[in-house]
Amino acid sequence: MNETNQTADKRDKKPVDKPVRRKTAQWRIVVRWMIPLFLIIALIGGMIVGYVVLGKQSFSEVFEWKTWKHVFDLVFAP
């Protein structure tokens, strides 16, 4: 009889409510901002490496619009 009372007591106890964790939602926000940031950094790094290191041109020309317009015209010329 004592044994059945113990099992009944275990069933009657309600689980203690734990605080809701919001880390997964925060982590998703961080990841959504990190991916585009890394893509932009990779784009700028690739432009610098390709134009300055491989192309042996000056660093100041990397961010000029006329440089990339010229490259676009060379690639897509008829």
N, C-alpha and C positions, 0 to 999 in steps of 0.2 A: 504494500500500500504506500509506503514511503517513496518507493521508486516511481510510481505513477504521479505522485504529487510533484516530484522534482521535474518530470518531463512536462507536466501541465504548466508549472511555473515558468519554464523556459519558453514555452509557446506563448504565454500571456504577456511576456515582456516585449515592449515595443523597441525597435532599434533606435539608438540615439541619433538624432538628426545631426549630420555633419554640415559644416558650412559649405556652400556651393563655391567651387573653384572656378575662376574665370581665366586661368592661364591659357587655355587653348584658344579662347577668343582673342586674347591679346597677342598670342604668338601668330595667329593667322593675319592679324593686322600688320605685324612686323614683317612677316614674310611677303605680304602683298606690296609693301613699300621697298623691301630689299631687292626683289627681283628686278624691277625696272631700274633701280639705282645701279645695280651691278651691270645691267645691260648698257646703260649710258656710260659707265666707267670703262667698260670693255670697248665700246665704240670709240671713245676719245683716245684710249690707249692704243687701239689698233691704227687709228689715224696718225698718231704721233710716230709709232714704230714704223709703219709703212712709208710715211712721207719723209721722215727725218733719217731713220736708220737705213732702211732699204733704198730709198730714193736719193739719199745724200743731199737733201735740200735744207734750207734754214728752218729753224723752229718757228720763227715768227710768221711764216707763210702758211702754217698748218691751219690756222683759224680764219684765214681770209676767204671771203665768199668767191672771189674770182678764181682761186686755185681749184675749188671743187666744181665750179661751173665748167672750167676747162677740162677737168677729168671726166665729168658727165658728158660733155660734148665729144670727147675722144672715144668714150665707151659706146655711146649710142649714135654715133655719126652714121649717116646712110652710105 
